[in-house]
Amino acid sequence: MKTYLTYGSAMAGGGFVLVLVLYILGFHSDAAKISTAQWIQIVLGLGIGIACIVLGTQARRASVPAAEEFGYGSALGAGVMITLVAALLGLVTNFVYMHFINPGMTDLIVQAQIAKWEAAGMSSTRIEQAEGMMRKMMNPAVQAAFGFCFAMIFGTLISLVTAAFLKRPSKDELQSVS
């Protein structure tokens, strides 16, 4: 469990530091920069996630005695547990950021989306309706649920791939190769 907490905390902490850096650099203070910030967060966040899942799974595999099996299921389970810890901690860090550090972030995201809709030629009536729905979806509880689900889905997908490379071959697999 310590491995999962360590690497899950590192994954959530790395994501939070990334958000803080983007905030300090001004990417979260201007609606025109939000799209760029989102792409940076996706790319670097994916890198952080992959690194933490790989390193954590390797650490978990190293803690299992060589005589014991650490197959695909064990490797996948380690990755998913790391992801679960990170997703739960991400709920807390997201709340802290949105409510204490940058409480205007929701309005900024809405402004950026309205600008996109206006550029696409959407009517003001439709924009008003869509904005109402978007503000309902930006509710902290809804955002927390989406963030948790998003983290779990992508973390599990990463774990599915990394587990294939990080499993320890069983004795039967090693004998069949020889």
Backbone as JSON, one array per atom type, in Angstrom:
{
  "sequence": "MKTYLTYGSAMAGGGFVLVLVLYILGFHSDAAKISTAQWIQIVLGLGIGIACIVLGTQARRASVPAAEEFGYGSALGAGVMITLVAALLGLVTNFVYMHFINPGMTDLIVQAQIAKWEAAGMSSTRIEQAEGMMRKMMNPAVQAAFGFCFAMIFGTLISLVTAAFLKRPSKDELQSVS",
  "N": [[0.83, -1.2, 0.0], [2.03, 1.17, 0.64], [3.63, 1.77, -1.56], [1.71, 2.39, -3.51], [0.55, 4.67, -2.36], [2.77, 6.37, -2.29], [3.56, 6.71, -5.05], [1.13, 7.41, -6.2], [0.6, 9.76, -4.81], [2.76, 11.25, -5.73], [2.06, 11.46, -8.41], [-0.37, 12.93, -8.31], [0.61, 15.19, -6.99], [2.53, 16.1, -8.84], [0.85, 16.81, -10.96], [-0.57, 18.87, -9.73], [1.46, 20.74, -9.2], [2.14, 21.35, -11.83], [-0.23, 22.66, -12.65], [-0.11, 24.87, -10.93], [2.24, 26.11, -11.86], [1.43, 26.83, -14.46], [-0.54, 28.64, -13.74], [0.99, 30.61, -12.41], [2.54, 31.45, -14.56], [0.67, 32.79, -15.98], [-1.18, 31.56, -17.65], [-3.65, 30.83, -16.73], [-5.1, 33.11, -16.4], [-6.13, 34.46, -18.46], [-8.56, 34.33, -20.92], [-7.92, 33.8, -23.57], [-5.65, 32.28, -23.42], [-6.32, 29.89, -22.27], [-6.92, 27.59, -23.82], [-4.39, 26.85, -24.79], [-3.15, 26.31, -22.35], [-4.65, 24.09, -21.56], [-3.85, 22.16, -23.44], [-1.14, 21.96, -22.82], [-1.36, 20.97, -20.22], [-2.57, 18.48, -20.77], [-0.62, 17.1, -22.31], [1.8, 17.22, -20.71], [0.72, 16.28, -18.33], [-0.02, 13.71, -19.05], [2.53, 12.65, -19.46], [3.53, 12.82, -16.83], [1.75, 11.08, -15.57], [2.26, 8.6, -16.91], [4.98, 8.23, -16.22], [4.84, 8.04, -13.36], [3.15, 5.81, -13.03], [4.63, 3.78, -14.32], [7.08, 3.82, -12.84], [6.08, 3.32, -10.27], [4.84, 0.81, -10.6], [7.08, -0.7, -11.24], [8.45, -0.47, -8.8], [6.66, -1.78, -7.11], [6.76, -4.35, -8.23], [9.43, -4.95, -7.67], [9.27, -5.2, -4.92], [8.0, -7.57, -4.55], [8.83, -10.87, -3.85], [11.23, -12.66, -5.86], [10.6, -15.31, -6.27], [7.88, -15.4, -6.22], [4.99, -14.96, -8.29], [4.53, -12.24, -10.5], [2.5, -11.27, -12.46], [0.67, -10.19, -15.41], [-1.84, -9.33, -14.38], [-1.17, -8.57, -11.76], [0.61, -6.47, -12.25], [-1.1, -4.74, -13.65], [-2.99, -4.26, -11.63], [-1.39, -2.88, -9.78], [-0.83, -0.51, -11.21], [-3.44, 0.52, -11.5], [-4.16, 0.92, -8.84], [-2.32, 2.9, -8.09], [-3.23, 4.91, -9.75], [-5.81, 5.25, -8.67], [-5.26, 6.31, -6.1], [-4.01, 8.69, -6.91], [-6.14, 9.91, -8.3], [-8.02, 10.31, -6.25], [-6.6, 12.04, -4.55], [-6.33, 14.07, -6.38], [-8.9, 15.09, -6.49], [-8.97, 16.58, -4.13], [-6.83, 18.44, -4.52], [-7.76, 19.77, -6.78], [-10.08, 20.98, -5.78], [-8.93, 22.72, -3.86], [-7.43, 24.38, -5.56], [-9.41, 25.52, -7.29], [-11.11, 26.8, -5.49], [-9.63, 28.3, -3.64], [-7.1, 29.19, -4.61], [-7.42, 30.02, -7.33], [-10.19, 31.22, -7.76], [-11.65, 32.37, -9.84], [-11.44, 30.8, -12.05], [-13.44, 29.16, -13.22], [-15.19, 31.05, -14.43], [-13.44, 32.06, -16.3], [-13.0, 29.86, -17.98], [-15.56, 29.54, -19.0], [-15.82, 32.01, -20.37], [-13.85, 31.66, -22.34], [-14.96, 29.54, -23.79], [-17.33, 30.71, -24.71], [-16.27, 32.64, -26.42], [-15.25, 30.95, -28.4], [-17.63, 29.88, -29.39], [-18.85, 32.19, -30.39], [-17.03, 32.85, -32.4], [-17.52, 30.75, -34.06], [-19.91, 31.46, -35.08], [-22.31, 31.14, -33.72], [-25.63, 31.78, -32.62], [-26.76, 34.45, -30.44], [-28.81, 33.75, -28.72], [-28.67, 30.96, -28.61], [-26.11, 30.75, -27.55], [-26.52, 31.84, -25.02], [-28.25, 29.93, -23.9], [-26.6, 27.66, -23.99], [-24.54, 28.53, -22.36], [-25.78, 28.62, -19.87], [-26.22, 25.88, -19.4], [-23.57, 25.03, -19.42], [-22.55, 26.32, -17.18], [-23.91, 24.96, -15.18], [-22.68, 22.49, -15.45], [-20.17, 23.14, -14.61], [-20.23, 23.1, -11.93], [-18.79, 22.49, -8.74], [-19.07, 19.84, -7.65], [-19.86, 18.31, -9.86], [-17.69, 18.76, -11.54], [-15.7, 17.54, -9.98], [-16.54, 14.87, -10.08], [-16.33, 14.34, -12.86], [-13.57, 14.82, -13.2], [-12.45, 12.82, -11.55], [-13.42, 10.48, -12.83], [-12.28, 10.81, -15.4], [-9.54, 10.74, -14.76], [-9.35, 8.12, -13.74], [-10.09, 6.57, -15.98], [-8.14, 7.2, -17.96], [-5.8, 6.62, -16.52], [-6.16, 3.89, -16.07], [-6.12, 2.95, -18.71], [-3.46, 3.58, -19.39], [-2.22, 1.92, -17.54], [-3.04, -0.59, -18.48], [-1.49, -0.85, -20.78], [1.17, -0.47, -19.85], [1.41, -2.57, -18.05], [1.76, -4.83, -19.6], [4.4, -4.66, -20.32], [5.74, -4.52, -17.92], [5.27, -6.73, -16.36], [6.4, -9.64, -14.6], [7.91, -12.3, -16.11], [6.45, -15.56, -15.93], [7.59, -18.69, -14.51], [6.94, -20.77, -16.24], [6.7, -19.43, -18.69], [9.34, -18.6, -19.03], [10.65, -21.08, -19.25], [9.55, -22.08, -21.59], [10.66, -20.44, -23.48], [13.34, -21.08, -23.39]],
  "CA": [[0.0, 0.0, 0.0], [2.92, 2.33, 0.71], [4.05, 2.07, -2.93], [0.6, 3.05, -4.18], [0.44, 6.01, -1.8], [3.93, 7.16, -2.69], [3.53, 7.08, -6.46], [-0.13, 8.12, -6.44], [0.81, 11.12, -4.29], [3.68, 11.93, -6.66], [1.31, 11.75, -9.63], [-1.28, 14.05, -8.0], [1.45, 16.36, -6.69], [3.1, 16.58, -10.1], [-0.23, 17.5, -11.69], [-0.88, 20.12, -9.02], [2.57, 21.66, -9.46], [1.97, 21.79, -13.22], [-1.31, 23.66, -12.66], [0.39, 26.08, -10.27], [3.19, 26.76, -12.78], [0.63, 27.47, -15.51], [-1.19, 29.78, -13.1], [2.02, 31.63, -12.18], [2.96, 31.95, -15.87], [-0.41, 33.59, -16.55], [-2.04, 30.8, -18.56], [-4.96, 30.7, -16.13], [-5.63, 34.43, -16.09], [-6.58, 35.07, -19.71], [-9.38, 33.37, -21.66], [-7.25, 33.46, -24.83], [-4.57, 31.32, -23.15], [-6.85, 28.67, -21.64], [-6.78, 26.46, -24.73], [-2.97, 26.46, -24.76], [-2.91, 25.72, -21.04], [-5.26, 22.76, -21.54], [-2.98, 21.27, -24.21], [0.08, 21.75, -22.02], [-1.74, 20.09, -19.13], [-2.82, 17.14, -21.29], [0.65, 16.47, -22.73], [2.68, 17.03, -19.56], [0.01, 15.43, -17.37], [0.12, 12.33, -19.54], [3.91, 12.26, -19.15], [3.62, 12.61, -15.37], [1.0, 9.86, -15.27], [3.01, 7.44, -17.4], [6.19, 8.07, -15.4], [4.49, 7.58, -12.02], [2.62, 4.45, -13.1], [5.74, 2.89, -14.64], [7.99, 3.74, -11.69], [5.36, 2.68, -9.16], [4.67, -0.61, -10.91], [8.4, -1.3, -11.09], [8.73, -0.55, -7.36], [5.81, -2.85, -6.56], [7.33, -5.62, -8.71], [10.68, -5.17, -6.93], [8.95, -5.57, -3.54], [7.48, -8.94, -4.55], [9.97, -11.78, -3.99], [11.42, -13.21, -7.2], [9.98, -16.64, -6.34], [6.45, -15.21, -6.41], [4.6, -14.47, -9.61], [4.05, -10.86, -10.67], [2.06, -11.33, -13.84], [-0.04, -9.05, -16.01], [-2.87, -8.87, -13.45], [-0.52, -7.87, -10.64], [1.13, -5.21, -12.78], [-2.27, -3.91, -13.92], [-3.53, -3.86, -10.33], [-0.51, -1.85, -9.21], [-1.07, 0.73, -11.95], [-4.78, 1.03, -11.19], [-4.15, 1.42, -7.45], [-1.6, 4.18, -8.12], [-4.17, 5.84, -10.38], [-6.89, 5.52, -7.72], [-4.73, 7.24, -5.09], [-3.81, 9.98, -7.58], [-7.46, 10.49, -8.61], [-8.62, 10.78, -4.99], [-5.86, 13.25, -4.14], [-6.64, 15.08, -7.38], [-10.14, 15.74, -6.06], [-8.62, 17.57, -3.1], [-6.03, 19.52, -5.09], [-8.63, 20.54, -7.68], [-10.92, 21.81, -4.93], [-8.08, 23.78, -3.31], [-7.08, 25.32, -6.64], [-10.6, 26.22, -7.82], [-11.8, 27.58, -4.47], [-8.77, 29.17, -2.85], [-6.0, 29.79, -5.37], [-7.93, 30.69, -8.53], [-11.65, 31.07, -7.76], [-12.23, 32.88, -11.08], [-11.11, 29.89, -13.15], [-14.67, 28.73, -13.88], [-15.64, 32.13, -15.3], [-12.47, 32.16, -17.39], [-13.28, 28.74, -18.89], [-16.83, 29.88, -19.67], [-15.51, 33.09, -21.32], [-13.11, 31.09, -23.47], [-15.88, 28.75, -24.6], [-18.24, 31.66, -25.39], [-15.5, 33.22, -27.53], [-15.21, 29.93, -29.46], [-18.96, 29.8, -29.97], [-19.05, 33.4, -31.18], [-16.19, 32.72, -33.6], [-18.15, 29.75, -34.93], [-21.13, 32.05, -35.62], [-23.48, 30.7, -32.97], [-26.51, 32.9, -32.27], [-26.67, 34.87, -29.04], [-29.8, 32.98, -27.96], [-28.08, 29.62, -28.38], [-24.97, 30.92, -26.64], [-27.07, 32.04, -23.69], [-28.74, 28.63, -23.43], [-25.44, 26.79, -23.79], [-23.8, 29.03, -21.21], [-26.5, 28.16, -18.67], [-25.92, 24.46, -19.23], [-22.15, 24.91, -19.11], [-22.34, 26.75, -15.78], [-24.37, 23.85, -14.35], [-21.66, 21.45, -15.54], [-18.96, 23.63, -13.95], [-20.46, 22.94, -10.5], [-17.65, 21.75, -8.18], [-19.34, 18.4, -7.49], [-19.85, 17.71, -11.2], [-16.29, 18.81, -11.97], [-14.97, 16.53, -9.23], [-16.91, 13.56, -10.62], [-15.71, 14.21, -14.18], [-12.12, 14.72, -13.02], [-12.15, 11.5, -11.02], [-13.66, 9.49, -13.9], [-11.27, 11.04, -16.44], [-8.26, 10.23, -14.24], [-9.41, 6.66, -13.64], [-10.12, 5.98, -17.32], [-6.83, 7.32, -18.62], [-4.83, 5.88, -15.72], [-6.36, 2.46, -16.33], [-5.62, 2.69, -20.06], [-2.0, 3.58, -19.3], [-1.86, 0.72, -16.8], [-3.24, -1.75, -19.36], [-0.35, -0.93, -21.69], [2.44, -0.63, -19.12], [1.43, -3.88, -17.39], [2.28, -5.81, -20.55], [5.86, -4.54, -20.35], [6.31, -4.55, -16.58], [5.02, -7.99, -15.65], [7.54, -10.53, -14.47], [7.54, -13.56, -16.77], [6.33, -16.71, -15.05], [8.58, -19.75, -14.74], [6.5, -21.51, -17.43], [7.06, -18.62, -19.87], [10.79, -18.63, -19.16], [11.05, -22.42, -19.69], [9.14, -22.28, -22.98], [11.58, -19.66, -24.31], [14.65, -21.74, -23.38]],
  "C": [[0.87, 1.25, 0.0], [3.37, 2.75, -0.7], [2.95, 2.84, -3.67], [0.44, 4.49, -3.68], [1.58, 6.92, -2.27], [3.81, 7.64, -4.13], [2.23, 7.75, -6.86], [-0.04, 9.56, -5.96], [1.73, 11.92, -5.21], [2.94, 12.33, -7.93], [0.37, 12.94, -9.41], [-0.49, 15.32, -7.73], [2.06, 16.95, -7.94], [2.07, 17.33, -10.93], [-0.57, 18.83, -11.06], [0.21, 21.16, -9.24], [2.48, 22.21, -10.88], [0.9, 22.87, -13.32], [-0.84, 24.97, -12.03], [1.38, 26.83, -11.16], [2.44, 27.47, -13.9], [-0.07, 28.71, -14.97], [-0.19, 30.93, -12.92], [2.47, 32.26, -13.5], [1.85, 32.72, -16.6], [-1.33, 32.86, -17.52], [-3.45, 30.64, -18.02], [-5.55, 32.05, -15.73], [-6.19, 35.13, -17.32], [-7.33, 34.01, -20.52], [-8.72, 32.92, -22.96], [-6.17, 32.39, -24.64], [-5.05, 29.99, -22.58], [-6.67, 27.45, -22.53], [-5.34, 25.94, -24.75], [-2.65, 25.77, -23.45], [-3.47, 24.3, -20.97], [-4.4, 21.76, -22.31], [-1.7, 20.95, -23.46], [-0.22, 20.77, -20.89], [-1.97, 18.66, -19.61], [-1.5, 16.44, -21.58], [1.55, 16.2, -21.52], [2.02, 16.16, -18.49], [0.07, 13.97, -17.76], [1.52, 11.81, -19.25], [4.09, 11.97, -17.67], [2.93, 11.3, -14.99], [1.73, 8.6, -15.69], [4.22, 7.18, -16.52], [5.86, 7.51, -14.02], [3.95, 6.15, -12.03], [3.73, 3.45, -13.4], [6.66, 2.72, -13.44], [7.34, 3.04, -10.5], [5.17, 1.19, -9.38], [6.01, -1.34, -10.78], [8.76, -1.46, -9.61], [7.92, -1.66, -6.71], [6.35, -4.22, -6.98], [8.61, -5.95, -7.95], [10.41, -5.61, -5.49], [8.39, -6.98, -3.42], [8.67, -9.88, -4.74], [10.02, -12.43, -5.38], [10.76, -14.57, -7.36], [8.47, -16.54, -6.58], [6.16, -14.63, -7.79], [4.15, -13.01, -9.53], [3.68, -10.72, -12.14], [1.36, -10.06, -14.29], [-1.07, -8.48, -15.04], [-2.29, -8.1, -12.28], [0.0, -6.52, -11.08], [-0.02, -4.24, -13.07], [-2.87, -3.39, -12.62], [-2.71, -2.77, -9.68], [-0.75, -0.51, -9.89], [-2.42, 1.36, -11.62], [-4.83, 1.58, -9.76], [-3.41, 2.76, -7.36], [-2.52, 5.25, -8.69], [-5.29, 6.22, -9.41], [-6.44, 6.52, -6.65], [-4.58, 8.63, -5.71], [-5.15, 10.67, -7.86], [-8.13, 11.03, -7.35], [-7.92, 12.04, -4.48], [-6.11, 14.4, -5.11], [-7.94, 15.8, -7.08], [-9.85, 16.87, -5.07], [-7.85, 18.73, -3.71], [-6.85, 20.38, -6.04], [-9.53, 21.48, -6.87], [-10.12, 23.0, -4.37], [-7.77, 24.83, -4.38], [-8.29, 26.16, -7.04], [-11.26, 27.13, -6.77], [-10.92, 28.58, -3.74], [-7.71, 29.9, -3.68], [-6.51, 30.59, -6.56], [-9.45, 30.53, -8.62], [-12.33, 31.58, -9.03], [-12.01, 31.97, -12.27], [-12.36, 29.44, -13.91], [-15.16, 29.79, -14.85], [-14.72, 32.27, -16.52], [-12.72, 31.06, -18.44], [-14.55, 29.03, -19.68], [-16.59, 30.97, -20.72], [-14.8, 32.54, -22.56], [-14.03, 30.3, -24.38], [-16.86, 29.65, -25.36], [-17.53, 32.29, -26.58], [-15.41, 32.23, -28.7], [-16.56, 29.84, -30.17], [-19.25, 31.01, -30.85], [-18.25, 33.34, -32.47], [-16.78, 31.73, -34.58], [-19.48, 30.26, -35.5], [-22.4, 31.61, -34.92], [-24.32, 31.91, -32.58], [-26.44, 33.21, -30.78], [-27.67, 34.11, -28.16], [-29.26, 31.6, -27.62], [-26.9, 29.69, -27.42], [-25.46, 31.07, -25.21], [-27.57, 30.73, -23.09], [-27.57, 27.7, -23.1], [-24.63, 27.23, -22.57], [-24.46, 28.58, -19.91], [-26.19, 26.7, -18.37], [-24.45, 24.26, -18.81], [-21.88, 25.29, -17.65], [-22.83, 25.67, -14.82], [-23.32, 22.74, -14.31], [-20.36, 21.85, -14.84], [-19.12, 23.63, -12.42], [-19.32, 22.11, -9.92], [-17.87, 20.25, -8.04], [-19.29, 17.69, -8.84], [-18.42, 17.68, -11.74], [-15.46, 17.73, -11.28], [-15.27, 15.13, -9.79], [-16.27, 13.34, -11.99], [-14.2, 14.04, -14.06], [-11.71, 13.35, -12.52], [-12.3, 10.44, -12.1], [-12.6, 9.6, -15.0], [-9.93, 10.46, -16.0], [-8.26, 8.71, -14.19], [-9.39, 5.99, -15.01], [-8.75, 6.03, -17.96], [-5.73, 6.59, -17.84], [-4.93, 4.38, -15.94], [-5.87, 2.1, -17.73], [-4.09, 2.64, -20.08], [-1.53, 2.29, -18.61], [-2.01, -0.55, -17.64], [-2.04, -1.95, -20.28], [0.94, -1.22, -20.92], [2.54, -2.0, -18.46], [2.0, -4.95, -18.31], [3.8, -5.8, -20.57], [6.5, -4.75, -18.98], [6.03, -5.82, -15.79], [6.32, -8.79, -15.58], [7.14, -11.84, -15.13], [7.46, -14.71, -15.76], [7.39, -17.74, -15.4], [8.22, -20.55, -15.99], [6.87, -20.76, -18.7], [8.56, -18.65, -20.1], [11.27, -19.97, -19.67], [10.69, -22.65, -21.15], [10.04, -21.51, -23.94], [12.91, -20.38, -24.45], [14.74, -22.89, -24.29]]
}
